[in-house]
Each structure stands twice: as structure tokens, then as C-alpha cells.
Amino acid sequence: MTLTAMEPDAELLARAQDYKQDAVEMLFNMNYPVVWRMAHGLAGREDVARGVVKFVMKRALKQLPYWKDEGAPSRWFLHHTVLATRRASKHPPALANDVLVTTAETRNAAYPAFIRAVRSLPLQQREAFILHHGERMNSRYLAVAMDCSTDAATNHLRAATTQLQTVSAQFYDEFVHQMARCYARTTPSEQLIVPRIRNQFRMYIWPRRVARFIAWIVILSVLAVGAYAAWKIYPLIEI
């Protein structure tokens, strides 16, 4: 099971690829929550995560015409969110401000140390562990997001699990459950999602519409000048 978004139908994807605003907003709305959760869960920092989300959504608008099937959008968002957070991994969170710690409800003082251990895992082990328990991704989805084979994804998750079970001992299940709850709490509200998608769409599409309008004006002007010149020259040709 996975929390990842549903795939659009062929009609919705076609309309979105024609940059119909309602279709683009609906398609991006399907994927925005998972991108937001993944960015926050993997990055651990609010500021870095917001930058990742903004980058991924802006790039998605450019990539939109090239998605070839209904499953392409969700695959693209999963993979490119992971890629973007990897590039941001040089900015790790301070433990006290880590999003997987700040909303924790447990009174067990060892829980932050568990998250520190998660953050200390090798990159792909960390990704596999957080996305499996936070986003409920199975090995197939992990492979798509991390751009590796399902066997490799399974091995990364197994290695992370073994390491963290050793660190947390009898508290492992409790800490994993708490981490998953903190991850889920990063889900953005609808009031946050819609305005952000709408603003980003307008910032992307309106300059292109203006440029297209100007291009048409230039073409029509050239045609008008050509027609006028032909009209002036034609009588002279007859004479």
C-alpha cells in the first residue's frame, strides 16, 4: 500500500498537456501532497523542503507536455522529488528542528536519538526507510522514486531496518510508529495547496501567452506590410 496519488485519466492528462488551467490544477493537486510530504520527510527542514517543492512544481510545468501515459506524472513527481532532496542533503536539519521530531507525541527521551540515527544512515538507506514507513511505499514504488531496481530498494530498506533495530532495541516499533505519524502530519492543507498551484501556473503560463500574443502581432504586422507593399507594387507591374 502507498499514500501516493491516484493517476489521472487520459482525458485529464490531455487537457493538462494543452495547459488548460483547471486540468493542470487538478493534475498537480493529485501530486502536490506527496511531493510536499516527501520533501519535508527526506529533507527534515521546513525551508529546504519548501524550496524543493517549488523547484519540482516549476520543473513539472515544463515537463508536462512530455508525459506519455497516465502513470508518467506520478512516476515523474516521485523520482524528481527524491533527486531534488538529494541535492539539498548538504543542508541537514538540526535535530531539535527536524520535522520528524518537532511534532512527536512520545515522552520517550530516546526518540530524537532514533531520528538522529535515521538521518545518519547512508543516503539510499535513509530514503528507503523514511519513504517505506512514512509514505507506505513498497519496493516497486521505492525503486521508481530512487531510480534503482526493486532488489536494490529491498536491500537498502533491509539494511536500514537492521541498523535501526540495533540502535533502538525494544523501542523500535514504537519509534517507527511515531516517525510515521510525524511524517503524516506534514501533509499540507487544501487551503495551502490550491493557491500555490494556481500562482505557480499563472507565473509560468502568462509570460508565454503574452509572448505568443506578441509573436502573432509581429506576424500579422509583417503580413500586413507585405500585403500593402504588394498592393502598391501591383499597379506598377500592370503599367
Summary of the structure (lengths in Angstrom):
residues: 239
radius of gyration: 24.6
end to end distance: 82.8
largest distance: 103.5
contacts: 735
relative contact order: 0.13
helix: 79%
strand: 0%
